[in-house]
Amino acid sequence: MQKVLPSMKKAGVGSIVNISSVDVLVSAPTAIAYSASKHAVTGMTKGAAAELGQHNIEVNSVHPGIIKTPMADQPDVEEYLKQLEQDIPLRRRAEVEEVSNLVVYLASDDSSYSTGAQFVVYGGMISDL
């Protein structure tokens, strides 16, 4: 954000999309540091949105759930993720494009009145939100 803010302020417009995680909404007991870092992203996003709105700069965060990525192509990880899929109402992991499409929308003029918000892409995996 520090690198792009001067040019956005000069232009009088901008959109920043920070990537966080669904772990901001629910944390795994073995992922305390990871969850804490993602909470920091959320706090930074909300603070920046409040501060930068006067410059016509929107700041939002995206909170993906389980995504199909090359990192998950390892046999031990793949089996674990297949078990987790059973608790996702859509019964599958997200495709990378399903997350990137949301990021593109948030970076576009179509979302010009959204700022300081958390957008989840998680297949309903935490259905009580």
N, CA, C and O atoms as a GROMACS GRO file, in nm:
protein
  516
    1MET      N    1   0.083  -0.119   0.000
    1MET     CA    2   0.000   0.000   0.000
    1MET      C    3   0.087   0.125   0.000
    1MET      O    4   0.053   0.224  -0.065
    2GLN      N    5   0.198   0.121   0.072
    2GLN     CA    6   0.285   0.238   0.079
    2GLN      C    7   0.336   0.278  -0.060
    2GLN      O    8   0.347   0.398  -0.089
    3LYS      N    9   0.365   0.182  -0.144
    3LYS     CA   10   0.421   0.211  -0.277
    3LYS      C   11   0.319   0.275  -0.371
    3LYS      O   12   0.355   0.360  -0.452
    4VAL      N   13   0.192   0.235  -0.361
    4VAL     CA   14   0.093   0.285  -0.456
    4VAL      C   15   0.019   0.410  -0.408
    4VAL      O   16  -0.040   0.481  -0.489
    5LEU      N   17   0.022   0.436  -0.279
    5LEU     CA   18  -0.056   0.549  -0.227
    5LEU      C   19  -0.018   0.685  -0.284
    5LEU      O   20  -0.108   0.762  -0.316
    6PRO      N   21   0.109   0.718  -0.300
    6PRO     CA   22   0.140   0.850  -0.356
    6PRO      C   23   0.077   0.872  -0.494
    6PRO      O   24   0.020   0.978  -0.520
    7SER      N   25   0.086   0.774  -0.581
    7SER     CA   26   0.029   0.792  -0.716
    7SER      C   27  -0.123   0.792  -0.712
    7SER      O   28  -0.186   0.864  -0.790
    8MET      N   29  -0.184   0.714  -0.623
    8MET     CA   30  -0.330   0.714  -0.612
    8MET      C   31  -0.380   0.847  -0.557
    8MET      O   32  -0.479   0.901  -0.605
    9LYS      N   33  -0.312   0.899  -0.456
    9LYS     CA   34  -0.352   1.029  -0.401
    9LYS      C   35  -0.337   1.138  -0.506
    9LYS      O   36  -0.424   1.225  -0.518
   10LYS      N   37  -0.230   1.135  -0.583
   10LYS     CA   38  -0.209   1.234  -0.688
   10LYS      C   39  -0.319   1.225  -0.794
   10LYS      O   40  -0.366   1.327  -0.845
   11ALA      N   41  -0.360   1.101  -0.828
   11ALA     CA   42  -0.465   1.080  -0.928
   11ALA      C   43  -0.603   1.111  -0.871
   11ALA      O   44  -0.697   1.136  -0.947
   12GLY      N   45  -0.616   1.109  -0.740
   12GLY     CA   46  -0.745   1.136  -0.678
   12GLY      C   47  -0.841   1.018  -0.686
   12GLY      O   48  -0.962   1.036  -0.674
   13VAL      N   49  -0.787   0.899  -0.706
   13VAL     CA   50  -0.871   0.779  -0.716
   13VAL      C   51  -0.783   0.656  -0.700
   13VAL      O   52  -0.664   0.659  -0.732
   14GLY      N   53  -0.842   0.548  -0.652
   14GLY     CA   54  -0.768   0.423  -0.643
   14GLY      C   55  -0.848   0.315  -0.573
   14GLY      O   56  -0.949   0.341  -0.508
   15SER      N   57  -0.799   0.195  -0.588
   15SER     CA   58  -0.861   0.080  -0.523
   15SER      C   59  -0.751  -0.017  -0.480
   15SER      O   60  -0.668  -0.059  -0.561
   16ILE      N   61  -0.752  -0.050  -0.354
   16ILE     CA   62  -0.655  -0.144  -0.298
   16ILE      C   63  -0.732  -0.267  -0.252
   16ILE      O   64  -0.833  -0.256  -0.183
   17VAL      N   65  -0.683  -0.385  -0.290
   17VAL     CA   66  -0.746  -0.511  -0.249
   17VAL      C   67  -0.641  -0.593  -0.175
   17VAL      O   68  -0.543  -0.639  -0.234
   18ASN      N   69  -0.661  -0.610  -0.047
   18ASN     CA   70  -0.571  -0.691   0.034
   18ASN      C   71  -0.625  -0.833   0.042
   18ASN      O   72  -0.746  -0.854   0.052
   19ILE      N   73  -0.535  -0.930   0.038
   19ILE     CA   74  -0.575  -1.071   0.046
   19ILE      C   75  -0.549  -1.121   0.188
   19ILE      O   76  -0.438  -1.113   0.240
   20SER      N   77  -0.654  -1.172   0.248
   20SER     CA   78  -0.646  -1.226   0.383
   20SER      C   79  -0.681  -1.375   0.378
   20SER      O   80  -0.628  -1.448   0.294
   21SER      N   81  -0.769  -1.420   0.465
   21SER     CA   82  -0.806  -1.561   0.469
   21SER      C   83  -0.937  -1.577   0.545
   21SER      O   84  -0.975  -1.491   0.625
   22VAL      N   85  -1.004  -1.686   0.519
   22VAL     CA   86  -1.123  -1.720   0.595
   22VAL      C   87  -1.086  -1.744   0.742
   22VAL      O   88  -1.174  -1.744   0.828
   23ASP      N   89  -0.959  -1.764   0.770
   23ASP     CA   90  -0.914  -1.783   0.909
   23ASP      C   91  -0.936  -1.659   0.995
   23ASP      O   92  -0.920  -1.667   1.117
   24VAL      N   93  -0.971  -1.548   0.937
   24VAL     CA   94  -1.010  -1.431   1.016
   24VAL      C   95  -1.147  -1.456   1.079
   24VAL      O   96  -1.179  -1.400   1.184
   25LEU      N   97  -1.227  -1.539   1.015
   25LEU     CA   98  -1.362  -1.566   1.062
   25LEU      C   99  -1.370  -1.687   1.153
   25LEU      O  100  -1.456  -1.694   1.241
   26VAL      N  101  -1.280  -1.781   1.132
   26VAL     CA  102  -1.270  -1.899   1.217
   26VAL      C  103  -1.126  -1.946   1.210
   26VAL      O  104  -1.067  -1.952   1.102
   27SER      N  105  -1.068  -1.979   1.324
   27SER     CA  106  -0.926  -2.015   1.326
   27SER      C  107  -0.906  -2.161   1.362
   27SER      O  108  -0.980  -2.218   1.442
   28ALA      N  109  -0.806  -2.221   1.300
   28ALA     CA  110  -0.766  -2.356   1.335
   28ALA      C  111  -0.675  -2.350   1.457
   28ALA      O  112  -0.594  -2.258   1.468
   29PRO      N  113  -0.686  -2.444   1.548
   29PRO     CA  114  -0.604  -2.439   1.670
   29PRO      C  115  -0.454  -2.449   1.644
   29PRO      O  116  -0.375  -2.408   1.729
   30THR      N  117  -0.415  -2.500   1.531
   30THR     CA  118  -0.272  -2.512   1.500
   30THR      C  119  -0.221  -2.398   1.413
   30THR      O  120  -0.106  -2.401   1.368
   31ALA      N  121  -0.304  -2.297   1.389
   31ALA     CA  122  -0.266  -2.189   1.298
   31ALA      C  123  -0.276  -2.052   1.366
   31ALA      O  124  -0.324  -1.956   1.305
   32ILE      N  125  -0.232  -2.044   1.489
   32ILE     CA  126  -0.247  -1.920   1.565
   32ILE      C  127  -0.172  -1.804   1.501
   32ILE      O  128  -0.228  -1.696   1.483
   33ALA      N  129  -0.046  -1.824   1.465
   33ALA     CA  130   0.033  -1.715   1.406
   33ALA      C  131  -0.024  -1.675   1.270
   33ALA      O  132  -0.033  -1.556   1.238
   34TYR      N  133  -0.064  -1.774   1.190
   34TYR     CA  134  -0.124  -1.745   1.059
   34TYR      C  135  -0.251  -1.664   1.076
   34TYR      O  136  -0.270  -1.562   1.009
   35SER      N  137  -0.337  -1.707   1.166
   35SER     CA  138  -0.463  -1.636   1.191
   35SER      C  139  -0.436  -1.494   1.241
   35SER      O  140  -0.502  -1.399   1.198
   36ALA      N  141  -0.341  -1.479   1.330
   36ALA     CA  142  -0.308  -1.345   1.382
   36ALA      C  143  -0.260  -1.254   1.270
   36ALA      O  144  -0.297  -1.136   1.266
   37SER      N  145  -0.179  -1.305   1.178
   37SER     CA  146  -0.131  -1.222   1.067
   37SER      C  147  -0.246  -1.180   0.976
   37SER      O  148  -0.245  -1.069   0.923
   38LYS      N  149  -0.343  -1.268   0.957
   38LYS     CA  150  -0.457  -1.235   0.872
   38LYS      C  151  -0.551  -1.135   0.942
   38LYS      O  152  -0.614  -1.052   0.875
   39HIS      N  153  -0.561  -1.143   1.073
   39HIS     CA  154  -0.636  -1.040   1.147
   39HIS      C  155  -0.569  -0.904   1.131
   39HIS      O  156  -0.637  -0.801   1.122
   40ALA      N  157  -0.437  -0.902   1.127
   40ALA     CA  158  -0.364  -0.777   1.107
   40ALA      C  159  -0.398  -0.717   0.970
   40ALA      O  160  -0.413  -0.596   0.958
   41VAL      N  161  -0.410  -0.801   0.869
   41VAL     CA  162  -0.447  -0.753   0.735
   41VAL      C  163  -0.586  -0.688   0.740
   41VAL      O  164  -0.607  -0.583   0.680
   42THR      N  165  -0.678  -0.749   0.812
   42THR     CA  166  -0.814  -0.694   0.824
   42THR      C  167  -0.811  -0.559   0.894
   42THR      O  168  -0.875  -0.464   0.849
   43GLY      N  169  -0.737  -0.550   1.004
   43GLY     CA  170  -0.728  -0.423   1.076
   43GLY      C  171  -0.664  -0.314   0.991
   43GLY      O  172  -0.710  -0.200   0.992
   44MET      N  173  -0.560  -0.350   0.918
   44MET     CA  174  -0.493  -0.255   0.829
   44MET      C  175  -0.590  -0.209   0.720
   44MET      O  176  -0.593  -0.090   0.686
   45THR      N  177  -0.666  -0.300   0.665
   45THR     CA  178  -0.762  -0.268   0.559
   45THR      C  179  -0.867  -0.169   0.610
   45THR      O  180  -0.895  -0.069   0.544
   46LYS      N  181  -0.924  -0.198   0.724
   46LYS     CA  182  -1.030  -0.111   0.777
   46LYS      C  183  -0.975   0.027   0.815
   46LYS      O  184  -1.041   0.129   0.790
   47GLY      N  185  -0.856   0.031   0.873
   47GLY     CA  186  -0.795   0.159   0.908
   47GLY      C  187  -0.761   0.241   0.784
   47GLY      O  188  -0.786   0.361   0.780
   48ALA      N  189  -0.705   0.175   0.684
   48ALA     CA  190  -0.670   0.244   0.560
   48ALA      C  191  -0.795   0.294   0.488
   48ALA      O  192  -0.794   0.403   0.431
   49ALA      N  193  -0.902   0.215   0.490
   49ALA     CA  194  -1.026   0.258   0.426
   49ALA      C  195  -1.079   0.386   0.492
   49ALA      O  196  -1.123   0.478   0.423
   50ALA      N  197  -1.076   0.391   0.624
   50ALA     CA  198  -1.123   0.509   0.696
   50ALA      C  199  -1.036   0.631   0.665
   50ALA      O  200  -1.086   0.742   0.651
   51GLU      N  201  -0.906   0.609   0.656
   51GLU     CA  202  -0.812   0.718   0.632
   51GLU      C  203  -0.811   0.766   0.487
   51GLU      O  204  -0.797   0.885   0.461
   52LEU      N  205  -0.826   0.674   0.394
   52LEU     CA  206  -0.806   0.708   0.252
   52LEU      C  207  -0.933   0.742   0.176
   52LEU      O  208  -0.926   0.785   0.061
   53GLY      N  209  -1.048   0.724   0.238
   53GLY     CA  210  -1.174   0.757   0.172
   53GLY      C  211  -1.178   0.901   0.125
   53GLY      O  212  -1.234   0.930   0.019
   54GLN      N  213  -1.120   0.991   0.201
   54GLN     CA  214  -1.119   1.132   0.163
   54GLN      C  215  -1.042   1.158   0.034
   54GLN      O  216  -1.058   1.263  -0.028
   55HIS      N  217  -0.958   1.062  -0.006
   55HIS     CA  218  -0.882   1.073  -0.130
   55HIS      C  219  -0.945   0.993  -0.244
   55HIS      O  220  -0.885   0.975  -0.350
   56ASN      N  221  -1.068   0.944  -0.220
   56ASN     CA  222  -1.141   0.864  -0.319
   56ASN      C  223  -1.068   0.732  -0.348
   56ASN      O  224  -1.066   0.684  -0.461
   57ILE      N  225  -1.008   0.674  -0.244
   57ILE     CA  226  -0.939   0.547  -0.254
   57ILE      C  227  -1.014   0.445  -0.170
   57ILE      O  228  -1.031   0.462  -0.049
   58GLU      N  229  -1.057   0.337  -0.236
   58GLU     CA  230  -1.125   0.229  -0.164
   58GLU      C  231  -1.023   0.125  -0.123
   58GLU      O  232  -0.928   0.097  -0.195
   59VAL      N  233  -1.045   0.066  -0.004
   59VAL     CA  234  -0.958  -0.041   0.045
   59VAL      C  235  -1.046  -0.152   0.099
   59VAL      O  236  -1.124  -0.131   0.192
   60ASN      N  237  -1.034  -0.270   0.042
   60ASN     CA  238  -1.114  -0.385   0.083
   60ASN      C  239  -1.024  -0.507   0.101
   60ASN      O  240  -0.907  -0.506   0.061
   61SER      N  241  -1.079  -0.611   0.162
   61SER     CA  242  -1.003  -0.735   0.176
   61SER      C  243  -1.085  -0.853   0.127
   61SER      O  244  -1.208  -0.856   0.138
   62VAL      N  245  -1.014  -0.950   0.071
   62VAL     CA  246  -1.073  -1.074   0.022
   62VAL      C  247  -1.027  -1.186   0.113
   62VAL      O  248  -0.909  -1.194   0.149
   63HIS      N  249  -1.121  -1.272   0.152
   63HIS     CA  250  -1.096  -1.379   0.248
   63HIS      C  251  -1.130  -1.514   0.186
   63HIS      O  252  -1.241  -1.564   0.203
   64PRO      N  253  -1.034  -1.572   0.115
   64PRO     CA  254  -1.059  -1.702   0.052
   64PRO      C  255  -1.061  -1.816   0.155
   64PRO      O  256  -0.995  -1.811   0.258
   65GLY      N  257  -1.138  -1.917   0.120
   65GLY     CA  258  -1.134  -2.042   0.195
   65GLY      C  259  -1.031  -2.133   0.130
   65GLY      O  260  -0.919  -2.090   0.102
   66ILE      N  261  -1.068  -2.256   0.107
   66ILE     CA  262  -0.974  -2.354   0.051
   66ILE      C  263  -0.976  -2.342  -0.102
   66ILE      O  264  -1.080  -2.354  -0.165
   67ILE      N  265  -0.859  -2.318  -0.158
   67ILE     CA  266  -0.844  -2.292  -0.302
   67ILE      C  267  -0.760  -2.403  -0.365
   67ILE      O  268  -0.665  -2.452  -0.304
   68LYS      N  269  -0.796  -2.442  -0.487
   68LYS     CA  270  -0.714  -2.538  -0.562
   68LYS      C  271  -0.589  -2.466  -0.610
   68LYS      O  272  -0.596  -2.378  -0.696
   69THR      N  273  -0.477  -2.503  -0.554
   69THR     CA  274  -0.348  -2.444  -0.595
   69THR      C  275  -0.245  -2.556  -0.610
   69THR      O  276  -0.265  -2.665  -0.558
   70PRO      N  277  -0.135  -2.528  -0.679
   70PRO     CA  278  -0.029  -2.629  -0.691
   70PRO      C  279   0.026  -2.674  -0.556
   70PRO      O  280   0.074  -2.787  -0.542
   71MET      N  281   0.020  -2.587  -0.455
   71MET     CA  282   0.071  -2.622  -0.324
   71MET      C  283  -0.004  -2.744  -0.267
   71MET      O  284   0.053  -2.821  -0.189
   72ALA      N  285  -0.129  -2.762  -0.307
   72ALA     CA  286  -0.211  -2.871  -0.255
   72ALA      C  287  -0.195  -3.000  -0.334
   72ALA      O  288  -0.262  -3.098  -0.305
   73ASP      N  289  -0.109  -3.000  -0.434
   73ASP     CA  290  -0.092  -3.119  -0.518
   73ASP      C  291   0.000  -3.225  -0.456
   73ASP      O  292   0.044  -3.316  -0.526
   74GLN      N  293   0.027  -3.214  -0.330
   74GLN     CA  294   0.108  -3.313  -0.260
   74GLN      C  295   0.014  -3.417  -0.200
   74GLN      O  296  -0.090  -3.381  -0.144
   75PRO      N  297   0.047  -3.546  -0.210
   75PRO     CA  298  -0.047  -3.651  -0.166
   75PRO      C  299  -0.099  -3.635  -0.023
   75PRO      O  300  -0.219  -3.652  -0.001
   76ASP      N  301  -0.014  -3.602   0.073
   76ASP     CA  302  -0.061  -3.590   0.211
   76ASP      C  303  -0.152  -3.469   0.228
   76ASP      O  304  -0.249  -3.476   0.304
   77VAL      N  305  -0.124  -3.359   0.161
   77VAL     CA  306  -0.208  -3.239   0.168
   77VAL      C  307  -0.339  -3.263   0.095
   77VAL      O  308  -0.445  -3.226   0.144
   78GLU      N  309  -0.332  -3.325  -0.020
   78GLU     CA  310  -0.452  -3.352  -0.101
   78GLU      C  311  -0.555  -3.433  -0.022
   78GLU      O  312  -0.674  -3.401  -0.025
   79GLU      N  313  -0.511  -3.534   0.046
   79GLU     CA  314  -0.603  -3.619   0.123
   79GLU      C  315  -0.669  -3.539   0.236
   79GLU      O  316  -0.789  -3.552   0.259
   80TYR      N  317  -0.592  -3.458   0.304
   80TYR     CA  318  -0.645  -3.373   0.411
   80TYR      C  319  -0.749  -3.276   0.357
   80TYR      O  320  -0.854  -3.257   0.418
   81LEU      N  321  -0.720  -3.214   0.244
   81LEU     CA  322  -0.813  -3.117   0.185
   81LEU      C  323  -0.941  -3.184   0.137
   81LEU      O  324  -1.048  -3.124   0.146
   82LYS      N  325  -0.932  -3.304   0.088
   82LYS     CA  326  -1.053  -3.378   0.048
   82LYS      C  327  -1.144  -3.402   0.168
   82LYS      O  328  -1.266  -3.398   0.155
   83GLN      N  329  -1.084  -3.426   0.284
   83GLN     CA  330  -1.164  -3.442   0.405
   83GLN      C  331  -1.232  -3.310   0.442
   83GLN      O  332  -1.349  -3.308   0.479
   84LEU      N  333  -1.159  -3.200   0.431
   84LEU     CA  334  -1.216  -3.069   0.462
   84LEU      C  335  -1.331  -3.032   0.368
   84LEU      O  336  -1.427  -2.967   0.410
   85GLU      N  337  -1.322  -3.074   0.243
   85GLU     CA  338  -1.427  -3.044   0.146
   85GLU      C  339  -1.563  -3.095   0.191
   85GLU      O  340  -1.666  -3.039   0.153
   86GLN      N  341  -1.565  -3.199   0.271
   86GLN     CA  342  -1.693  -3.256   0.316
   86GLN      C  343  -1.770  -3.159   0.405
   86GLN      O  344  -1.892  -3.172   0.419
   87ASP      N  345  -1.702  -3.063   0.466
   87ASP     CA  346  -1.769  -2.964   0.550
   87ASP      C  347  -1.805  -2.836   0.475
   87ASP      O  348  -1.860  -2.743   0.534
   88ILE      N  349  -1.775  -2.831   0.346
   88ILE     CA  350  -1.808  -2.715   0.264
   88ILE      C  351  -1.940  -2.744   0.194
   88ILE      O  352  -1.949  -2.844   0.123
   89PRO      N  353  -2.041  -2.661   0.210
   89PRO     CA  354  -2.169  -2.687   0.145
   89PRO      C  355  -2.160  -2.711  -0.006
   89PRO      O  356  -2.237  -2.790  -0.060
   90LEU      N  357  -2.068  -2.645  -0.074
   90LEU     CA  358  -2.054  -2.667  -0.218
   90LEU      C  359  -1.971  -2.792  -0.250
   90LEU      O  360  -1.957  -2.829  -0.366
   91ARG      N  361  -1.916  -2.857  -0.147
   91ARG     CA  362  -1.843  -2.983  -0.157
   91ARG      C  363  -1.722  -2.979  -0.250
   91ARG      O  364  -1.688  -3.079  -0.314
   92ARG      N  365  -1.657  -2.864  -0.257
   92ARG     CA  366  -1.538  -2.853  -0.341
   92ARG      C  367  -1.457  -2.732  -0.297
   92ARG      O  368  -1.506  -2.645  -0.225
   93ARG      N  369  -1.333  -2.730  -0.342
   93ARG     CA  370  -1.248  -2.613  -0.322
   93ARG      C  371  -1.273  -2.514  -0.435
   93ARG      O  372  -1.323  -2.551  -0.541
   94ALA      N  373  -1.240  -2.390  -0.410
   94ALA     CA  374  -1.256  -2.287  -0.513
   94ALA      C  375  -1.147  -2.298  -0.618
   94ALA      O  376  -1.034  -2.338  -0.589
   95GLU      N  377  -1.182  -2.263  -0.737
   95GLU     CA  378  -1.084  -2.247  -0.843
   95GLU      C  379  -1.017  -2.110  -0.823
   95GLU      O  380  -1.078  -2.018  -0.769
   96VAL      N  381  -0.893  -2.098  -0.865
   96VAL     CA  382  -0.820  -1.972  -0.852
   96VAL      C  383  -0.898  -1.857  -0.916
   96VAL      O  384  -0.902  -1.746  -0.863
   97GLU      N  385  -0.960  -1.884  -1.030
   97GLU     CA  386  -1.035  -1.780  -1.102
   97GLU      C  387  -1.155  -1.729  -1.022
   97GLU      O  388  -1.196  -1.614  -1.039
   98GLU      N  389  -1.210  -1.812  -0.936
   98GLU     CA  390  -1.324  -1.767  -0.855
   98GLU      C  391  -1.282  -1.662  -0.754
   98GLU      O  392  -1.362  -1.577  -0.715
   99VAL      N  393  -1.159  -1.667  -0.712
   99VAL     CA  394  -1.104  -1.564  -0.623
   99VAL      C  395  -1.059  -1.443  -0.704
   99VAL      O  396  -1.091  -1.329  -0.670
  100SER      N  397  -0.987  -1.468  -0.811
  100SER     CA  398  -0.934  -1.356  -0.891
  100SER      C  399  -1.046  -1.274  -0.955
  100SER      O  400  -1.031  -1.153  -0.972
  101ASN      N  401  -1.157  -1.336  -0.990
  101ASN     CA  402  -1.270  -1.260  -1.045
  101ASN      C  403  -1.323  -1.158  -0.943
  101ASN      O  404  -1.359  -1.046  -0.980
  102LEU      N  405  -1.327  -1.197  -0.817
  102LEU     CA  406  -1.370  -1.104  -0.712
  102LEU      C  407  -1.270  -0.991  -0.697
  102LEU      O  408  -1.308  -0.876  -0.680
  103VAL      N  409  -1.141  -1.023  -0.702
  103VAL     CA  410  -1.038  -0.920  -0.690
  103VAL      C  411  -1.049  -0.820  -0.805
  103VAL      O  412  -1.039  -0.699  -0.784
  104VAL      N  413  -1.070  -0.869  -0.926
  104VAL     CA  414  -1.086  -0.781  -1.042
  104VAL      C  415  -1.206  -0.690  -1.023
  104VAL      O  416  -1.199  -0.571  -1.051
  105TYR      N  417  -1.317  -0.746  -0.976
  105TYR     CA  418  -1.437  -0.665  -0.950
  105TYR      C  419  -1.406  -0.554  -0.848
  105TYR      O  420  -1.443  -0.438  -0.870
  106LEU      N  421  -1.339  -0.589  -0.739
  106LEU     CA  422  -1.309  -0.490  -0.636
  106LEU      C  423  -1.212  -0.383  -0.684
  106LEU      O  424  -1.215  -0.270  -0.635
  107ALA      N  425  -1.127  -0.418  -0.778
  107ALA     CA  426  -1.032  -0.321  -0.833
  107ALA      C  427  -1.096  -0.234  -0.940
  107ALA      O  428  -1.037  -0.134  -0.983
  108SER      N  429  -1.215  -0.269  -0.984
  108SER     CA  430  -1.281  -0.197  -1.094
  108SER      C  431  -1.370  -0.085  -1.042
  108SER      O  432  -1.397  -0.074  -0.923
  109ASP      N  433  -1.415  -0.003  -1.135
  109ASP     CA  434  -1.509   0.105  -1.102
  109ASP      C  435  -1.646   0.051  -1.059
  109ASP      O  436  -1.723   0.125  -0.998
  110ASP      N  437  -1.676  -0.074  -1.090
  110ASP     CA  438  -1.806  -0.132  -1.054
  110ASP      C  439  -1.826  -0.142  -0.904
  110ASP      O  440  -1.939  -0.152  -0.857
  111SER      N  441  -1.718  -0.140  -0.827
  111SER     CA  442  -1.729  -0.151  -0.681
  111SER      C  443  -1.692  -0.020  -0.612
  111SER      O  444  -1.643  -0.021  -0.499
  112SER      N  445  -1.715   0.090  -0.678
  112SER     CA  446  -1.666   0.220  -0.630
  112SER      C  447  -1.727   0.268  -0.498
  112SER      O  448  -1.677   0.365  -0.440
  113TYR      N  449  -1.831   0.204  -0.449
  113TYR     CA  450  -1.888   0.245  -0.320
  113TYR      C  451  -1.863   0.140  -0.211
  113TYR      O  452  -1.925   0.145  -0.105
  114SER      N  453  -1.773   0.047  -0.237
  114SER     CA  454  -1.735  -0.054  -0.137
  114SER      C  455  -1.598  -0.018  -0.083
  114SER      O  456  -1.501  -0.008  -0.158
  115THR      N  457  -1.591   0.000   0.047
  115THR     CA  458  -1.462   0.026   0.110
  115THR      C  459  -1.467  -0.020   0.256
  115THR      O  460  -1.570  -0.010   0.322
  116GLY      N  461  -1.354  -0.069   0.304
  116GLY     CA  462  -1.346  -0.117   0.442
  116GLY      C  463  -1.419  -0.248   0.464
  116GLY      O  464  -1.448  -0.284   0.578
  117ALA      N  465  -1.450  -0.320   0.356
  117ALA     CA  466  -1.532  -0.440   0.366
  117ALA      C  467  -1.450  -0.567   0.352
  117ALA      O  468  -1.341  -0.568   0.294
  118GLN      N  469  -1.504  -0.675   0.407
  118GLN     CA  470  -1.446  -0.807   0.397
  118GLN      C  471  -1.533  -0.889   0.301
  118GLN      O  472  -1.653  -0.902   0.322
  119PHE      N  473  -1.472  -0.943   0.198
  119PHE     CA  474  -1.544  -1.025   0.101
  119PHE      C  475  -1.493  -1.168   0.112
  119PHE      O  476  -1.373  -1.194   0.099
  120VAL      N  477  -1.584  -1.261   0.137
  120VAL     CA  478  -1.544  -1.401   0.154
  120VAL      C  479  -1.571  -1.481   0.027
  120VAL      O  480  -1.672  -1.460  -0.041
  121VAL      N  481  -1.480  -1.572  -0.003
  121VAL     CA  482  -1.493  -1.666  -0.114
  121VAL      C  483  -1.462  -1.802  -0.052
  121VAL      O  484  -1.346  -1.844  -0.046
  122TYR      N  485  -1.566  -1.870  -0.006
  122TYR     CA  486  -1.540  -1.988   0.077
  122TYR      C  487  -1.639  -2.102   0.059
  122TYR      O  488  -1.635  -2.198   0.135
  123GLY      N  489  -1.725  -2.093  -0.039
  123GLY     CA  490  -1.818  -2.202  -0.067
  123GLY      C  491  -1.917  -2.230   0.045
  123GLY      O  492  -1.977  -2.337   0.050
  124GLY      N  493  -1.934  -2.133   0.136
  124GLY     CA  494  -2.027  -2.151   0.248
  124GLY      C  495  -1.970  -2.233   0.362
  124GLY      O  496  -2.045  -2.282   0.446
  125MET      N  497  -1.837  -2.250   0.367
  125MET     CA  498  -1.778  -2.341   0.465
  125MET      C  499  -1.803  -2.302   0.610
  125MET      O  500  -1.788  -2.384   0.700
  126ILE      N  501  -1.840  -2.178   0.633
  126ILE     CA  502  -1.879  -2.135   0.767
  126ILE      C  503  -2.019  -2.078   0.753
  126ILE      O  504  -2.036  -1.957   0.749
  127SER      N  505  -2.116  -2.163   0.745
  127SER     CA  506  -2.252  -2.122   0.706
  127SER      C  507  -2.326  -2.044   0.812
  127SER      O  508  -2.437  -1.997   0.786
  128ASP      N  509  -2.269  -2.028   0.930
  128ASP     CA  510  -2.340  -1.951   1.032
  128ASP      C  511  -2.298  -1.805   1.038
  128ASP      O  512  -2.330  -1.736   1.135
  129LEU      N  513  -2.228  -1.755   0.935
  129LEU     CA  514  -2.187  -1.614   0.935
  129LEU      C  515  -2.302  -1.523   0.901
  129LEU      O  516  -2.286  -1.401   0.896
   0.00000   0.00000   0.00000
